[in-house]
Amino acid sequence: MNFFRGVMGGQAAGPQPSGAETIHKLCDRVASSTLLEDRRDAVRALKSLSKKYRLEVGTQAMDHLINILQTDRSDSEILGYALDTLYNILCNDEEEEQDETAQKQSDDLGAQFTDQFVQDPEHVTLLLTLLEEFDFHVRWPGVKLLTVLLKNQGVPVQGIILVSPMGVSRLMDLLADSREVIRNDGLLLLQQLTKSNAAIQKIVAFENAFERLLDIITEEGSSDGGIVVEDCLLLLLNLLKNNSSNQNFFKEGSYIQRMKPWFEIGDDNSGWSAQKVTNLHLMLQLVRVMVSPVNSPGATASCQKSMYQCGLLQQLCTILMATGVPADILTETINTVSEVIRGSQVNQDYFASVNAPSNPPRPAIVVLLMSMVNERQPFVLRCAVLYCFQCFLYKNQKGQGEIVATLLPSTIDANSISAGQLLCGGLFSVDSLSNWCAAVALAHSLQDNLTQKEQLLRVQLATSLGKPPVSLLQQCTNILSQGSKVQTRVGLLMLLCTWINNCPIAVTHFLHNQENVPFLTAQISENLGEDERLVQGLCALLLGICIYYNDNSLENYTKDKLKQLIEKRIGKENFVEKLGFITKHELYSRAAQKPQPVFPSPEQMLFDHEFTKLVKELEGVITKAVHKSNEEEKKEEEVKKTLEQHDNIVTQYKELIREQDAQIQELKEQVASSLSQNEQMQTTVTQQLSQIQQHKDQYNILKLKLGKESHSSSQGEGSQVNGLQTEELTQLREELEELRKQQALLQTQLSDKDALIDALKSDTAESSEGGSADTELLKELEGLRSQVQYQSAEINQMKAERQELLRRAEAGSSEALSSGDGSVDAAKMAEVESRLAAQTTEAERLKEEAKSLSESRAEMEQQLAAATSTVAILQTEKAKLQTEVQDSKKEQDDLLMLLADQDQKIHNLKKKLKDLGETVDDEDDLDGRDQTDEDYDEDEDED
């Protein structure tokens, strides 16, 4: 232990060992000591020496420290010392003041030791395992050490963590740690982990990172929070920037709605701390990441819609119009609002309706334009306002029309400042930056809008008292010819090129001024300095547009004459070379990268993003137009006419195809409706079959009952007084059952016909060939119809006979009851028996006819395989058959009603018998009626 006291500062006799020797002895003690306390003291000593003797400790002790992490997992104290020592070895301490050389050596040393540590991936995996320890002295140093590894060797460590099982999930658990220092360092660790690695970014996002981070931001006070809020926002930016999958997940998770409270600032804006400015700046950048122009158009539009619906855009506009907002926050807010409304018609319309809280209220667009053309405003703020105006007009023809309308004579209001007045004022200002900004803003008012280009030709300007007004187009060319600053001329040339592009009327107006073409040819043909080469290129572009979109309405400046003028005054090769100066300019490529105008200084503000796309589109076609001969142009015009004719033909065919598609769709709907009706009819037939089966069952039951009654009647025939009445009732019941039987047969025939109808429907699709079987099929259908009519007449006749029998039964019953005569009219009995025999014969005939119909149906099914009747005839027959089915169903209902009446009359007769003293069994069992009849005869004799 004296050795450790010497190391830790105690007094020791003899000469003091050097640092390297001490570290060597400590490493030996760590490697050889069997007692945990000795190893712990040795590691603690190494930790105290690791900052001063970083190289020696790292060179001699790293392997021993890693071994401690592997073997002494049970002791959290020695693990903490080992992790702290490794951290001191790998970390480049940036807080100490060092010269540049020493700092570089320190960085190289940290990178060297980190590379040595991560050579074995198991070391990083071991470190991830240690992070599962909840002990503060192990977990916190482990988080710091892993953060340093990611800083020094980010890509290799990210790869190891990515393939490690549950590696990212273990790190995400740090955000849920209740100890703030571990949670906060966990945020720094995740920042390093998610840098430039889309795969890890996706895993972290799907580990519920958005929910946790937003909760932390809310807990820490949102924009008023401290450095923890800043760390959360930086991590969110890492997860969302250039990661479309995470952006979609953020939007679908409704996390955009949770951003709105961040921008709710109070009325008192005096207290803007540096941290609050930083937090709000990052929050605005987070909004911009979701609606960046580099994102896919569909994703951007969806996010813009969500931001408007949740009120986030309205909140940003409130900050935009608030007072006391710091300049950098105001600038970033303007840029954010710009991208939220860019290309979104709903958002652009809302922005157009926003008014500044002034007296009188002014539109926000007017207030922003006042800042843009004010040379005293900061340069970055003016650039932001220009970007906002460009985004407001991007794909917004309605907004373009409103801006141009403020310049027209009929809409100018002398009592208020309009956007058009501010643009004109900036266009002709002495400040070259205001000239450029106003020219670009006005060019965006005309972008891809032929109507507004023609409307702007009506604008007249009053130059001075006593002089007639001049057009805006003429005034721009006048200023151009006066030789102003390069920035002003570049802005005006970009405006003129955008204006006359694809607008032959504007080209005619421009060429109508006799001074314009000579000025352009003079500018192009001169050999000027480097600064003027860009102006020459833009002049060449303007003259080329005049050639390409020339409608030859001016005799002096037709296409041919302008090309001859170029060949004589400039030379075609020289003209093309000057035209190429534009794309070769260094600022051209910078402006072409993204829509936002970002320039390090006002002098470098020369190109607009949309104009670079116009140049790219026109450079090739203008070069071809200048080199083409008259014959080639005529051939091209003929080809264009031919192509137009072909296009017209294609358009006609497209319309025809659309109409046919509509007809096909309609026919499909009709087929679907027919199938639905067919299914309904099938259901109806099934129900009718079920009802027929029920009727058959009821018939069998009644038949059994009537058989018993008939047997009882035959036994008591010689002795009963009222035997005629009982016998007639029995016959009536049998007659009714026969009618029911016939009804069942008719129902069976109807079901067969329904099946035949279905077969006809199924064969409709095969009706494209043959026609010889149509007549036979129609004859068969007519025969079926006549049979149905005949059977209906038979049913009506049976109804009449049954009613006559009922009437006679009732009359016979009353006569028997009144006279007490037991005689039987033999003629009536014979008549009834003959009728019953005829009905029985008819029933048999109907059975045979049903059988023959079944056989004929089988034959017809074979014939229908070759049938090719048309759809219209089948539909007609289908309707007729449906009508017959309905008639048969109605007849069935009538029979059921008559059966119900018969049952009621039988019930009444039973009641009369009971009133006369007869005992009537409710189950229609007439076995005991003989005794009742004898009693009745005795009563009659007594009377």
Buried (B, 14 or more C-beta within 10 A) or exposed (E): EEBBEBBEEEEEEEEEBEBBEBBBBBBEBBBEBEEEEBBBBBBBBBBBBBBEBBBBBBBBBBEBBBEBBEEBBEBBBBBBBBBBBBBBBBBBEEEEEBEEEEBEBBEEBBBBBBEBBBEEBEBBBBBBBBBEBEEBBBBBBBBBBBBBBBBBBBEBBBBBBBEBEEBBEBBBEBBEBEBEEBBBBBBBBBBBBBBEBBEBBBBBBBBBBBEBBBBBBBEBEBBBBBEBBBBBBBBBBBBBBBBEEBBBBBBEBEBBBBBBEBBEBEEEBEEBEEBBBBBBBBBBBBBBBBBBBEBEEEBBBBBBBBBBEBEBBBBBBBBBBBEEBBEBBBBBBBBBBBBBBBBBBBBBBBBBEBBBEEEEEBBBBBBBBBBBBBBEBEBBBBBBBBBBBBBBBBBBBEBBBBBBBBBBEEEBEEEEBBBBBBBBBBBBBEBBBBBBBBBBBBBBBBBBBBEBBBBBBEBBBEEEEEEEEBBBBBBBBBBBBEEBBBBBBBBBBBBBBBBBBBBBBBBBBBBBBEEBBEBBBEBBBEEEEEEBBBBBBBBBBBBBBBBBBBEEEBEEBBBBBBBEBBEEBBBEEBBBBBBEBBBEBEBBEBBBEEBBBBBEEBEEBBBBBBBBEBBEEBBEEBBEBBEBEEEEBEEEEEEEEEEEEEEEEEEEEEEEEEEEEEEEEEEEEEEEEBEEEBEEBEEBBEEBBEBBEEBBEEBEEBBEBBEBBBEBBEEBEEEBBBBBBBBBBBBBBBBBBBBBBBBBBBBBBBBBBBBBBBBBBEBBEEBEEEEEBBEEBEEBBEEBBEBBEEBBEBBEEBBEBBEEBBEBBBEBBEBBBEEBEBEEEEEEBEEBEEBBEEBEEBBEEBBEBBEEBEEBBEEBEEBBEEBBBEEEBBEEBBEEBBEBBEBBBEBBEEBBEBBEEBEEBBEEBBEBBEEEEBEBBEEBEBEBBBEBBBEBBEEEEEE
